[in-house]
Amino acid sequence: FAMVQTLLLVMRKVMKLESYITIKHIEYMNIVIIVTGSIVGVAYITELFISWYSGVEYESYAFINRATGPYWWA
């Protein structure tokens, strides 16, 4: 969605669509991006909490391995 907004901002200027695509539209798109990003953040925090709260050794290992293992950057 952020890539769509980036392209939209460029096309808005190039095609002179400022009167059709207003700042209010862009602000609404920003709100959608923030809300969906927050939903993903809550999902990650919930996953961390469940792995800690469950006390299951394998679940904790799987989470720690994902966070610090060979593919931590992905």
N, CA, C, O and CB atoms as a CASP TS submission, in Angstrom:
PFRMAT TS
TARGET T0000
AUTHOR 0000-0000-0000
METHOD Language model
MODEL 1
PARENT N/A
ATOM      1  N   PHE     1       0.827  -1.191   0.000  1.00  0.00           N
ATOM      2  CA  PHE     1       0.000   0.000   0.000  1.00  0.00           C
ATOM      3  C   PHE     1       0.867   1.249   0.000  1.00  0.00           C
ATOM      4  O   PHE     1       0.511   2.259  -0.606  1.00  0.00           O
ATOM      5  CB  PHE     1      -0.938   0.001   1.203  1.00  0.00           C
ATOM      6  N   ALA     2       2.007   1.177   0.681  1.00  0.00           N
ATOM      7  CA  ALA     2       2.913   2.325   0.710  1.00  0.00           C
ATOM      8  C   ALA     2       3.520   2.562  -0.665  1.00  0.00           C
ATOM      9  O   ALA     2       3.746   3.710  -1.047  1.00  0.00           O
ATOM     10  CB  ALA     2       4.022   2.113   1.750  1.00  0.00           C
ATOM     11  N   MET     3       3.788   1.495  -1.416  1.00  0.00           N
ATOM     12  CA  MET     3       4.319   1.668  -2.771  1.00  0.00           C
ATOM     13  C   MET     3       3.276   2.316  -3.670  1.00  0.00           C
ATOM     14  O   MET     3       3.613   3.155  -4.506  1.00  0.00           O
ATOM     15  CB  MET     3       4.763   0.314  -3.359  1.00  0.00           C
ATOM     16  N   VAL     4       2.023   1.938  -3.507  1.00  0.00           N
ATOM     17  CA  VAL     4       0.950   2.572  -4.274  1.00  0.00           C
ATOM     18  C   VAL     4       0.900   4.058  -3.957  1.00  0.00           C
ATOM     19  O   VAL     4       0.727   4.882  -4.855  1.00  0.00           O
ATOM     20  CB  VAL     4      -0.415   1.908  -3.970  1.00  0.00           C
ATOM     21  N   GLN     5       1.051   4.398  -2.695  1.00  0.00           N
ATOM     22  CA  GLN     5       1.022   5.806  -2.314  1.00  0.00           C
ATOM     23  C   GLN     5       2.215   6.560  -2.899  1.00  0.00           C
ATOM     24  O   GLN     5       2.069   7.702  -3.334  1.00  0.00           O
ATOM     25  CB  GLN     5       1.008   5.943  -0.791  1.00  0.00           C
ATOM     26  N   THR     6       3.381   5.937  -2.915  1.00  0.00           N
ATOM     27  CA  THR     6       4.557   6.576  -3.495  1.00  0.00           C
ATOM     28  C   THR     6       4.333   6.867  -4.974  1.00  0.00           C
ATOM     29  O   THR     6       4.611   7.969  -5.448  1.00  0.00           O
ATOM     30  CB  THR     6       5.799   5.692  -3.308  1.00  0.00           C
ATOM     31  N   LEU     7       3.826   5.871  -5.699  1.00  0.00           N
ATOM     32  CA  LEU     7       3.541   6.083  -7.117  1.00  0.00           C
ATOM     33  C   LEU     7       2.430   7.104  -7.314  1.00  0.00           C
ATOM     34  O   LEU     7       2.471   7.897  -8.255  1.00  0.00           O
ATOM     35  CB  LEU     7       3.159   4.766  -7.782  1.00  0.00           C
ATOM     36  N   LEU     8       1.447   7.088  -6.437  1.00  0.00           N
ATOM     37  CA  LEU     8       0.352   8.045  -6.520  1.00  0.00           C
ATOM     38  C   LEU     8       0.847   9.474  -6.360  1.00  0.00           C
ATOM     39  O   LEU     8       0.404  10.370  -7.079  1.00  0.00           O
ATOM     40  CB  LEU     8      -0.697   7.738  -5.467  1.00  0.00           C
ATOM     41  N   LEU     9       1.756   9.691  -5.426  1.00  0.00           N
ATOM     42  CA  LEU     9       2.280  11.040  -5.208  1.00  0.00           C
ATOM     43  C   LEU     9       3.043  11.543  -6.422  1.00  0.00           C
ATOM     44  O   LEU     9       2.935  12.714  -6.787  1.00  0.00           O
ATOM     45  CB  LEU     9       3.184  11.066  -3.982  1.00  0.00           C
ATOM     46  N   VAL    10       3.813  10.662  -7.046  1.00  0.00           N
ATOM     47  CA  VAL    10       4.551  11.061  -8.250  1.00  0.00           C
ATOM     48  C   VAL    10       3.577  11.359  -9.385  1.00  0.00           C
ATOM     49  O   VAL    10       3.685  12.396 -10.040  1.00  0.00           O
ATOM     50  CB  VAL    10       5.551   9.956  -8.675  1.00  0.00           C
ATOM     51  N   MET    11       2.632  10.462  -9.621  1.00  0.00           N
ATOM     52  CA  MET    11       1.668  10.656 -10.711  1.00  0.00           C
ATOM     53  C   MET    11       0.770  11.860 -10.460  1.00  0.00           C
ATOM     54  O   MET    11       0.370  12.542 -11.403  1.00  0.00           O
ATOM     55  CB  MET    11       0.813   9.404 -10.893  1.00  0.00           C
ATOM     56  N   ARG    12       0.457  12.122  -9.220  1.00  0.00           N
ATOM     57  CA  ARG    12      -0.370  13.286  -8.871  1.00  0.00           C
ATOM     58  C   ARG    12       0.300  14.568  -9.328  1.00  0.00           C
ATOM     59  O   ARG    12      -0.354  15.471  -9.850  1.00  0.00           O
ATOM     60  CB  ARG    12      -0.632  13.337  -7.353  1.00  0.00           C
ATOM     61  N   LYS    13       1.609  14.642  -9.127  1.00  0.00           N
ATOM     62  CA  LYS    13       2.349  15.838  -9.511  1.00  0.00           C
ATOM     63  C   LYS    13       2.557  15.893 -11.024  1.00  0.00           C
ATOM     64  O   LYS    13       2.372  16.941 -11.644  1.00  0.00           O
ATOM     65  CB  LYS    13       3.700  15.881  -8.789  1.00  0.00           C
ATOM     66  N   VAL    14       2.942  14.763 -11.613  1.00  0.00           N
ATOM     67  CA  VAL    14       3.245  14.729 -13.050  1.00  0.00           C
ATOM     68  C   VAL    14       1.993  14.977 -13.880  1.00  0.00           C
ATOM     69  O   VAL    14       2.032  15.736 -14.849  1.00  0.00           O
ATOM     70  CB  VAL    14       3.868  13.380 -13.436  1.00  0.00           C
ATOM     71  N   MET    15       0.890  14.348 -13.511  1.00  0.00           N
ATOM     72  CA  MET    15      -0.350  14.462 -14.289  1.00  0.00           C
ATOM     73  C   MET    15      -1.215  15.641 -13.857  1.00  0.00           C
ATOM     74  O   MET    15      -2.307  15.843 -14.389  1.00  0.00           O
ATOM     75  CB  MET    15      -1.150  13.184 -14.169  1.00  0.00           C
ATOM     76  N   LYS    16      -0.728  16.418 -12.892  1.00  0.00           N
ATOM     77  CA  LYS    16      -1.450  17.595 -12.389  1.00  0.00           C
ATOM     78  C   LYS    16      -2.853  17.218 -11.886  1.00  0.00           C
ATOM     79  O   LYS    16      -3.860  17.785 -12.310  1.00  0.00           O
ATOM     80  CB  LYS    16      -1.557  18.668 -13.495  1.00  0.00           C
ATOM     81  N   LEU    17      -2.880  16.249 -10.976  1.00  0.00           N
ATOM     82  CA  LEU    17      -4.141  15.766 -10.412  1.00  0.00           C
ATOM     83  C   LEU    17      -4.368  16.260  -8.988  1.00  0.00           C
ATOM     84  O   LEU    17      -5.107  15.639  -8.224  1.00  0.00           O
ATOM     85  CB  LEU    17      -4.171  14.251 -10.435  1.00  0.00           C
ATOM     86  N   GLU    18      -3.738  17.367  -8.631  1.00  0.00           N
ATOM     87  CA  GLU    18      -3.856  17.874  -7.261  1.00  0.00           C
ATOM     88  C   GLU    18      -5.297  18.197  -6.870  1.00  0.00           C
ATOM     89  O   GLU    18      -5.669  18.076  -5.703  1.00  0.00           O
ATOM     90  CB  GLU    18      -3.000  19.111  -7.097  1.00  0.00           C
ATOM     91  N   SER    19      -6.108  18.608  -7.847  1.00  0.00           N
ATOM     92  CA  SER    19      -7.497  18.950  -7.520  1.00  0.00           C
ATOM     93  C   SER    19      -8.361  17.697  -7.322  1.00  0.00           C
ATOM     94  O   SER    19      -9.380  17.756  -6.634  1.00  0.00           O
ATOM     95  CB  SER    19      -8.097  19.826  -8.627  1.00  0.00           C
ATOM     96  N   TYR    20      -7.966  16.571  -7.914  1.00  0.00           N
ATOM     97  CA  TYR    20      -8.730  15.330  -7.781  1.00  0.00           C
ATOM     98  C   TYR    20      -8.252  14.482  -6.606  1.00  0.00           C
ATOM     99  O   TYR    20      -9.058  13.912  -5.870  1.00  0.00           O
ATOM    100  CB  TYR    20      -8.638  14.523  -9.064  1.00  0.00           C
ATOM    101  N   ILE    21      -6.947  14.407  -6.442  1.00  0.00           N
ATOM    102  CA  ILE    21      -6.362  13.640  -5.341  1.00  0.00           C
ATOM    103  C   ILE    21      -5.851  14.650  -4.322  1.00  0.00           C
ATOM    104  O   ILE    21      -4.764  15.207  -4.473  1.00  0.00           O
ATOM    105  CB  ILE    21      -5.202  12.678  -5.839  1.00  0.00           C
ATOM    106  N   THR    22      -6.632  14.872  -3.308  1.00  0.00           N
ATOM    107  CA  THR    22      -6.316  15.926  -2.346  1.00  0.00           C
ATOM    108  C   THR    22      -5.420  15.403  -1.227  1.00  0.00           C
ATOM    109  O   THR    22      -5.179  14.202  -1.109  1.00  0.00           O
ATOM    110  CB  THR    22      -7.602  16.513  -1.759  1.00  0.00           C
ATOM    111  N   ILE    23      -4.943  16.322  -0.421  1.00  0.00           N
ATOM    112  CA  ILE    23      -4.133  15.963   0.745  1.00  0.00           C
ATOM    113  C   ILE    23      -4.948  15.092   1.704  1.00  0.00           C
ATOM    114  O   ILE    23      -4.396  14.222   2.378  1.00  0.00           O
ATOM    115  CB  ILE    23      -3.624  17.238   1.470  1.00  0.00           C
ATOM    116  N   LYS    24      -6.246  15.324   1.763  1.00  0.00           N
ATOM    117  CA  LYS    24      -7.109  14.521   2.641  1.00  0.00           C
ATOM    118  C   LYS    24      -7.087  13.046   2.227  1.00  0.00           C
ATOM    119  O   LYS    24      -7.073  12.162   3.084  1.00  0.00           O
ATOM    120  CB  LYS    24      -8.559  15.060   2.610  1.00  0.00           C
ATOM    121  N   HIS    25      -7.083  12.777   0.914  1.00  0.00           N
ATOM    122  CA  HIS    25      -6.987  11.393   0.441  1.00  0.00           C
ATOM    123  C   HIS    25      -5.680  10.756   0.902  1.00  0.00           C
ATOM    124  O   HIS    25      -5.659   9.606   1.341  1.00  0.00           O
ATOM    125  CB  HIS    25      -7.091  11.337  -1.096  1.00  0.00           C
ATOM    126  N   ILE    26      -4.603  11.507   0.798  1.00  0.00           N
ATOM    127  CA  ILE    26      -3.291  10.998   1.197  1.00  0.00           C
ATOM    128  C   ILE    26      -3.252  10.754   2.706  1.00  0.00           C
ATOM    129  O   ILE    26      -2.671   9.770   3.163  1.00  0.00           O
ATOM    130  CB  ILE    26      -2.175  11.986   0.783  1.00  0.00           C
ATOM    131  N   GLU    27      -3.867  11.644   3.473  1.00  0.00           N
ATOM    132  CA  GLU    27      -3.925  11.449   4.923  1.00  0.00           C
ATOM    133  C   GLU    27      -4.717  10.196   5.283  1.00  0.00           C
ATOM    134  O   GLU    27      -4.342   9.466   6.200  1.00  0.00           O
ATOM    135  CB  GLU    27      -4.547  12.673   5.600  1.00  0.00           C
ATOM    136  N   TYR    28      -5.807   9.945   4.568  1.00  0.00           N
ATOM    137  CA  TYR    28      -6.579   8.729   4.820  1.00  0.00           C
ATOM    138  C   TYR    28      -5.763   7.484   4.476  1.00  0.00           C
ATOM    139  O   TYR    28      -5.834   6.480   5.185  1.00  0.00           O
ATOM    140  CB  TYR    28      -7.886   8.746   4.011  1.00  0.00           C
ATOM    141  N   MET    29      -4.994   7.545   3.401  1.00  0.00           N
ATOM    142  CA  MET    29      -4.126   6.418   3.057  1.00  0.00           C
ATOM    143  C   MET    29      -3.083   6.199   4.149  1.00  0.00           C
ATOM    144  O   MET    29      -2.767   5.058   4.484  1.00  0.00           O
ATOM    145  CB  MET    29      -3.436   6.658   1.698  1.00  0.00           C
ATOM    146  N   ASN    30      -2.546   7.286   4.706  1.00  0.00           N
ATOM    147  CA  ASN    30      -1.571   7.164   5.793  1.00  0.00           C
ATOM    148  C   ASN    30      -2.190   6.492   7.011  1.00  0.00           C
ATOM    149  O   ASN    30      -1.542   5.682   7.673  1.00  0.00           O
ATOM    150  CB  ASN    30      -1.021   8.541   6.177  1.00  0.00           C
ATOM    151  N   ILE    31      -3.428   6.823   7.304  1.00  0.00           N
ATOM    152  CA  ILE    31      -4.115   6.206   8.444  1.00  0.00           C
ATOM    153  C   ILE    31      -4.273   4.705   8.215  1.00  0.00           C
ATOM    154  O   ILE    31      -4.065   3.912   9.133  1.00  0.00           O
ATOM    155  CB  ILE    31      -5.500   6.864   8.672  1.00  0.00           C
ATOM    156  N   VAL    32      -4.638   4.314   6.999  1.00  0.00           N
ATOM    157  CA  VAL    32      -4.781   2.890   6.687  1.00  0.00           C
ATOM    158  C   VAL    32      -3.443   2.173   6.862  1.00  0.00           C
ATOM    159  O   VAL    32      -3.397   1.067   7.401  1.00  0.00           O
ATOM    160  CB  VAL    32      -5.309   2.698   5.246  1.00  0.00           C
ATOM    161  N   ILE    33      -2.354   2.801   6.406  1.00  0.00           N
ATOM    162  CA  ILE    33      -1.024   2.198   6.546  1.00  0.00           C
ATOM    163  C   ILE    33      -0.661   2.039   8.021  1.00  0.00           C
ATOM    164  O   ILE    33      -0.133   1.001   8.420  1.00  0.00           O
ATOM    165  CB  ILE    33       0.042   3.055   5.823  1.00  0.00           C
ATOM    166  N   ILE    34      -0.938   3.056   8.828  1.00  0.00           N
ATOM    167  CA  ILE    34      -0.626   2.983  10.258  1.00  0.00           C
ATOM    168  C   ILE    34      -1.461   1.902  10.948  1.00  0.00           C
ATOM    169  O   ILE    34      -0.939   1.149  11.770  1.00  0.00           O
ATOM    170  CB  ILE    34      -0.868   4.348  10.929  1.00  0.00           C
ATOM    171  N   VAL    35      -2.743   1.821  10.622  1.00  0.00           N
ATOM    172  CA  VAL    35      -3.616   0.823  11.255  1.00  0.00           C
ATOM    173  C   VAL    35      -3.181  -0.593  10.888  1.00  0.00           C
ATOM    174  O   VAL    35      -3.075  -1.452  11.763  1.00  0.00           O
ATOM    175  CB  VAL    35      -5.084   1.048  10.840  1.00  0.00           C
ATOM    176  N   THR    36      -2.930  -0.845   9.614  1.00  0.00           N
ATOM    177  CA  THR    36      -2.528  -2.195   9.221  1.00  0.00           C
ATOM    178  C   THR    36      -1.150  -2.555   9.785  1.00  0.00           C
ATOM    179  O   THR    36      -0.918  -3.704  10.161  1.00  0.00           O
ATOM    180  CB  THR    36      -2.517  -2.321   7.694  1.00  0.00           C
ATOM    181  N   GLY    37      -0.250  -1.594   9.846  1.00  0.00           N
ATOM    182  CA  GLY    37       1.051  -1.846  10.469  1.00  0.00           C
ATOM    183  C   GLY    37       0.917  -2.151  11.946  1.00  0.00           C
ATOM    184  O   GLY    37       1.632  -2.999  12.480  1.00  0.00           O
ATOM    185  N   SER    38       0.001  -1.459  12.607  1.00  0.00           N
ATOM    186  CA  SER    38      -0.233  -1.714  14.031  1.00  0.00           C
ATOM    187  C   SER    38      -0.836  -3.097  14.258  1.00  0.00           C
ATOM    188  O   SER    38      -0.511  -3.765  15.241  1.00  0.00           O
ATOM    189  CB  SER    38      -1.154  -0.642  14.617  1.00  0.00           C
ATOM    190  N   ILE    39      -1.701  -3.523  13.363  1.00  0.00           N
ATOM    191  CA  ILE    39      -2.279  -4.867  13.473  1.00  0.00           C
ATOM    192  C   ILE    39      -1.179  -5.920  13.368  1.00  0.00           C
ATOM    193  O   ILE    39      -1.169  -6.885  14.131  1.00  0.00           O
ATOM    194  CB  ILE    39      -3.353  -5.098  12.376  1.00  0.00           C
ATOM    195  N   VAL    40      -0.262  -5.740  12.436  1.00  0.00           N
ATOM    196  CA  VAL    40       0.860  -6.674  12.299  1.00  0.00           C
ATOM    197  C   VAL    40       1.728  -6.637  13.552  1.00  0.00           C
ATOM    198  O   VAL    40       2.174  -7.682  14.025  1.00  0.00           O
ATOM    199  CB  VAL    40       1.707  -6.336  11.048  1.00  0.00           C
ATOM    200  N   GLY    41       1.971  -5.447  14.093  1.00  0.00           N
ATOM    201  CA  GLY    41       2.764  -5.325  15.318  1.00  0.00           C
ATOM    202  C   GLY    41       2.126  -6.040  16.491  1.00  0.00           C
ATOM    203  O   GLY    41       2.816  -6.705  17.264  1.00  0.00           O
ATOM    204  N   VAL    42       0.816  -5.910  16.631  1.00  0.00           N
ATOM    205  CA  VAL    42       0.106  -6.608  17.707  1.00  0.00           C
ATOM    206  C   VAL    42       0.199  -8.120  17.507  1.00  0.00           C
ATOM    207  O   VAL    42       0.330  -8.864  18.479  1.00  0.00           O
ATOM    208  CB  VAL    42      -1.377  -6.162  17.763  1.00  0.00           C
ATOM    209  N   ALA    43       0.132  -8.575  16.265  1.00  0.00           N
ATOM    210  CA  ALA    43       0.259 -10.011  16.005  1.00  0.00           C
ATOM    211  C   ALA    43       1.634 -10.518  16.428  1.00  0.00           C
ATOM    212  O   ALA    43       1.736 -11.590  17.024  1.00  0.00           O
ATOM    213  CB  ALA    43       0.019 -10.313  14.517  1.00  0.00           C
ATOM    214  N   TYR    44       2.692  -9.765  16.129  1.00  0.00           N
ATOM    215  CA  TYR    44       4.040 -10.179  16.540  1.00  0.00           C
ATOM    216  C   TYR    44       4.183 -10.180  18.061  1.00  0.00           C
ATOM    217  O   TYR    44       4.779 -11.098  18.624  1.00  0.00           O
ATOM    218  CB  TYR    44       5.095  -9.253  15.918  1.00  0.00           C
ATOM    219  N   ILE    45       3.648  -9.172  18.722  1.00  0.00           N
ATOM    220  CA  ILE    45       3.728  -9.113  20.184  1.00  0.00           C
ATOM    221  C   ILE    45       2.925 -10.258  20.806  1.00  0.00           C
ATOM    222  O   ILE    45       3.357 -10.849  21.796  1.00  0.00           O
ATOM    223  CB  ILE    45       3.212  -7.748  20.703  1.00  0.00           C
ATOM    224  N   THR    46       1.766 -10.573  20.235  1.00  0.00           N
ATOM    225  CA  THR    46       0.959 -11.689  20.722  1.00  0.00           C
ATOM    226  C   THR    46       1.709 -13.005  20.565  1.00  0.00           C
ATOM    227  O   THR    46       1.669 -13.858  21.452  1.00  0.00           O
ATOM    228  CB  THR    46      -0.379 -11.751  19.976  1.00  0.00           C
ATOM    229  N   GLU    47       2.390 -13.168  19.441  1.00  0.00           N
ATOM    230  CA  GLU    47       3.168 -14.387  19.226  1.00  0.00           C
ATOM    231  C   GLU    47       4.285 -14.512  20.260  1.00  0.00           C
ATOM    232  O   GLU    47       4.527 -15.599  20.783  1.00  0.00           O
ATOM    233  CB  GLU    47       3.756 -14.403  17.810  1.00  0.00           C
ATOM    234  N   LEU    48       4.960 -13.415  20.553  1.00  0.00           N
ATOM    235  CA  LEU    48       6.010 -13.419  21.576  1.00  0.00           C
ATOM    236  C   LEU    48       5.425 -13.770  22.942  1.00  0.00           C
ATOM    237  O   LEU    48       5.990 -14.588  23.668  1.00  0.00           O
ATOM    238  CB  LEU    48       6.718 -12.046  21.634  1.00  0.00           C
ATOM    239  N   PHE    49       4.303 -13.160  23.293  1.00  0.00           N
ATOM    240  CA  PHE    49       3.677 -13.412  24.586  1.00  0.00           C
ATOM    241  C   PHE    49       3.240 -14.869  24.717  1.00  0.00           C
ATOM    242  O   PHE    49       3.472 -15.496  25.750  1.00  0.00           O
ATOM    243  CB  PHE    49       2.478 -12.485  24.782  1.00  0.00           C
ATOM    244  N   ILE    50       2.614 -15.407  23.684  1.00  0.00           N
ATOM    245  CA  ILE    50       2.135 -16.793  23.737  1.00  0.00           C
ATOM    246  C   ILE    50       3.308 -17.755  23.878  1.00  0.00           C
ATOM    247  O   ILE    50       3.222 -18.738  24.613  1.00  0.00           O
ATOM    248  CB  ILE    50       1.313 -17.136  22.477  1.00  0.00           C
ATOM    249  N   SER    51       4.408 -17.472  23.172  1.00  0.00           N
ATOM    250  CA  SER    51       5.562 -18.369  23.293  1.00  0.00           C
ATOM    251  C   SER    51       6.158 -18.304  24.689  1.00  0.00           C
ATOM    252  O   SER    51       6.630 -19.318  25.202  1.00  0.00           O
ATOM    253  CB  SER    51       6.629 -18.016  22.251  1.00  0.00           C
ATOM    254  N   TRP    52       6.147 -17.146  25.308  1.00  0.00           N
ATOM    255  CA  TRP    52       6.664 -17.012  26.679  1.00  0.00           C
ATOM    256  C   TRP    52       5.690 -17.610  27.692  1.00  0.00           C
ATOM    257  O   TRP    52       6.101 -18.351  28.584  1.00  0.00           O
ATOM    258  CB  TRP    52       6.928 -15.530  27.015  1.00  0.00           C
ATOM    259  N   TYR    53       4.406 -17.293  27.560  1.00  0.00           N
ATOM    260  CA  TYR    53       3.400 -17.685  28.543  1.00  0.00           C
ATOM    261  C   TYR    53       3.127 -19.188  28.527  1.00  0.00           C
ATOM    262  O   TYR    53       2.814 -19.772  29.565  1.00  0.00           O
ATOM    263  CB  TYR    53       2.110 -16.929  28.291  1.00  0.00           C
ATOM    264  N   SER    54       3.244 -19.809  27.370  1.00  0.00           N
ATOM    265  CA  SER    54       2.926 -21.237  27.288  1.00  0.00           C
ATOM    266  C   SER    54       3.924 -22.086  28.068  1.00  0.00           C
ATOM    267  O   SER    54       3.569 -23.143  28.590  1.00  0.00           O
ATOM    268  CB  SER    54       2.896 -21.687  25.831  1.00  0.00           C
ATOM    269  N   GLY    55       5.163 -21.630  28.147  1.00  0.00           N
ATOM    270  CA  GLY    55       6.173 -22.391  28.865  1.00  0.00           C
ATOM    271  C   GLY    55       6.658 -23.622  28.116  1.00  0.00           C
ATOM    272  O   GLY    55       7.440 -24.408  28.650  1.00  0.00           O
ATOM    273  N   VAL    56       6.201 -23.791  26.890  1.00  0.00           N
ATOM    274  CA  VAL    56       6.622 -24.939  26.090  1.00  0.00           C
ATOM    275  C   VAL    56       8.027 -24.665  25.562  1.00  0.00           C
ATOM    276  O   VAL    56       8.276 -23.650  24.911  1.00  0.00           O
ATOM    277  CB  VAL    56       5.621 -25.215  24.914  1.00  0.00           C
ATOM    278  N   GLU    57       8.925 -25.580  25.852  1.00  0.00           N
ATOM    279  CA  GLU    57      10.334 -25.389  25.491  1.00  0.00           C
ATOM    280  C   GLU    57      10.521 -25.258  23.980  1.00  0.00           C
ATOM    281  O   GLU    57      11.307 -24.428  23.523  1.00  0.00           O
ATOM    282  CB  GLU    57      11.173 -26.552  26.017  1.00  0.00           C
ATOM    283  N   TYR    58       9.810 -26.066  23.211  1.00  0.00           N
ATOM    284  CA  TYR    58       9.965 -26.060  21.761  1.00  0.00           C
ATOM    285  C   TYR    58       9.424 -24.770  21.145  1.00  0.00           C
ATOM    286  O   TYR    58      10.005 -24.228  20.205  1.00  0.00           O
ATOM    287  CB  TYR    58       9.257 -27.265  21.152  1.00  0.00           C
ATOM    288  N   GLU    59       8.325 -24.295  21.679  1.00  0.00           N
ATOM    289  CA  GLU    59       7.756 -23.036  21.192  1.00  0.00           C
ATOM    290  C   GLU    59       8.716 -21.886  21.457  1.00  0.00           C
ATOM    291  O   GLU    59       8.928 -21.039  20.590  1.00  0.00           O
ATOM    292  CB  GLU    59       6.393 -22.759  21.858  1.00  0.00           C
ATOM    293  N   SER    60       9.292 -21.853  22.647  1.00  0.00           N
ATOM    294  CA  SER    60      10.261 -20.804  22.981  1.00  0.00           C
ATOM    295  C   SER    60      11.486 -20.894  22.081  1.00  0.00           C
ATOM    296  O   SER    60      11.987 -19.876  21.602  1.00  0.00           O
ATOM    297  CB  SER    60      10.681 -20.907  24.456  1.00  0.00           C
ATOM    298  N   TYR    61      11.968 -22.115  21.852  1.00  0.00           N
ATOM    299  CA  TYR    61      13.132 -22.289  20.984  1.00  0.00           C
ATOM    300  C   TYR    61      12.826 -21.822  19.564  1.00  0.00           C
ATOM    301  O   TYR    61      13.647 -21.152  18.936  1.00  0.00           O
ATOM    302  CB  TYR    61      13.577 -23.759  20.974  1.00  0.00           C
ATOM    303  N   ALA    62      11.648 -22.175  19.060  1.00  0.00           N
ATOM    304  CA  ALA    62      11.287 -21.778  17.701  1.00  0.00           C
ATOM    305  C   ALA    62      11.240 -20.261  17.580  1.00  0.00           C
ATOM    306  O   ALA    62      11.701 -19.703  16.584  1.00  0.00           O
ATOM    307  CB  ALA    62       9.933 -22.385  17.304  1.00  0.00           C
ATOM    308  N   PHE    63      10.691 -19.596  18.578  1.00  0.00           N
ATOM    309  CA  PHE    63      10.618 -18.136  18.512  1.00  0.00           C
ATOM    310  C   PHE    63      12.003 -17.513  18.617  1.00  0.00           C
ATOM    311  O   PHE    63      12.338 -16.619  17.841  1.00  0.00           O
ATOM    312  CB  PHE    63       9.713 -17.594  19.622  1.00  0.00           C
ATOM    313  N   ILE    64      12.808 -17.974  19.564  1.00  0.00           N
ATOM    314  CA  ILE    64      14.167 -17.430  19.727  1.00  0.00           C
ATOM    315  C   ILE    64      14.992 -17.685  18.469  1.00  0.00           C
ATOM    316  O   ILE    64      15.758 -16.822  18.041  1.00  0.00           O
ATOM    317  CB  ILE    64      14.867 -18.058  20.961  1.00  0.00           C
ATOM    318  N   ASN    65      14.836 -18.866  17.879  1.00  0.00           N
ATOM    319  CA  ASN    65      15.581 -19.185  16.662  1.00  0.00           C
ATOM    320  C   ASN    65      15.166 -18.273  15.508  1.00  0.00           C
ATOM    321  O   ASN    65      16.011 -17.860  14.714  1.00  0.00           O
ATOM    322  CB  ASN    65      15.369 -20.655  16.277  1.00  0.00           C
ATOM    323  N   ARG    66      13.885 -17.960  15.411  1.00  0.00           N
ATOM    324  CA  ARG    66      13.448 -17.040  14.358  1.00  0.00           C
ATOM    325  C   ARG    66      13.981 -15.641  14.584  1.00  0.00           C
ATOM    326  O   ARG    66      14.312 -14.938  13.629  1.00  0.00           O
ATOM    327  CB  ARG    66      11.932 -17.003  14.281  1.00  0.00           C
ATOM    328  N   ALA    67      14.068 -15.230  15.847  1.00  0.00           N
ATOM    329  CA  ALA    67      14.506 -13.867  16.156  1.00  0.00           C
ATOM    330  C   ALA    67      16.019 -13.701  16.095  1.00  0.00           C
ATOM    331  O   ALA    67      16.507 -12.620  15.765  1.00  0.00           O
ATOM    332  CB  ALA    67      14.015 -13.471  17.523  1.00  0.00           C
ATOM    333  N   THR    68      16.772 -14.760  16.410  1.00  0.00           N
ATOM    334  CA  THR    68      18.231 -14.622  16.481  1.00  0.00           C
ATOM    335  C   THR    68      18.968 -15.646  15.632  1.00  0.00           C
ATOM    336  O   THR    68      20.199 -15.657  15.626  1.00  0.00           O
ATOM    337  CB  THR    68      18.686 -14.742  17.910  1.00  0.00           C
ATOM    338  N   GLY    69      18.259 -16.500  14.921  1.00  0.00           N
ATOM    339  CA  GLY    69      18.895 -17.559  14.141  1.00  0.00           C
ATOM    340  C   GLY    69      19.504 -17.045  12.841  1.00  0.00           C
ATOM    341  O   GLY    69      19.691 -15.840  12.670  1.00  0.00           O
ATOM    342  N   PRO    70      19.812 -17.959  11.930  1.00  0.00           N
ATOM    343  CA  PRO    70      20.501 -17.574  10.700  1.00  0.00           C
ATOM    344  C   PRO    70      19.669 -16.683   9.775  1.00  0.00           C
ATOM    345  O   PRO    70      20.228 -15.972   8.940  1.00  0.00           O
ATOM    346  CB  PRO    70      20.911 -18.806   9.958  1.00  0.00           C
ATOM    347  N   TYR    71      18.362 -16.712   9.912  1.00  0.00           N
ATOM    348  CA  TYR    71      17.506 -15.876   9.063  1.00  0.00           C
ATOM    349  C   TYR    71      16.864 -14.735   9.843  1.00  0.00           C
ATOM    350  O   TYR    71      15.754 -14.318   9.514  1.00  0.00           O
ATOM    351  CB  TYR    71      16.423 -16.725   8.415  1.00  0.00           C
ATOM    352  N   TRP    72      17.534 -14.226  10.864  1.00  0.00           N
ATOM    353  CA  TRP    72      16.992 -13.146  11.695  1.00  0.00           C
ATOM    354  C   TRP    72      16.696 -11.901  10.873  1.00  0.00           C
ATOM    355  O   TRP    72      15.778 -11.151  11.205  1.00  0.00           O
ATOM    356  CB  TRP    72      17.965 -12.802  12.820  1.00  0.00           C
ATOM    357  N   TRP    73      17.439 -11.668   9.826  1.00  0.00           N
ATOM    358  CA  TRP    73      17.295 -10.452   9.021  1.00  0.00           C
ATOM    359  C   TRP    73      16.044 -10.485   8.151  1.00  0.00           C
ATOM    360  O   TRP    73      15.573  -9.439   7.705  1.00  0.00           O
ATOM    361  CB  TRP    73      18.522 -10.257   8.144  1.00  0.00           C
ATOM    362  N   ALA    74      15.502 -11.676   7.906  1.00  0.00           N
ATOM    363  CA  ALA    74      14.335 -11.787   7.035  1.00  0.00           C
ATOM    364  C   ALA    74      13.131 -11.560   7.841  1.00  0.00           C
ATOM    365  O   ALA    74      12.019 -11.605   7.314  1.00  0.00           O
ATOM    366  CB  ALA    74      14.260 -13.131   6.337  1.00  0.00           C
TER
END
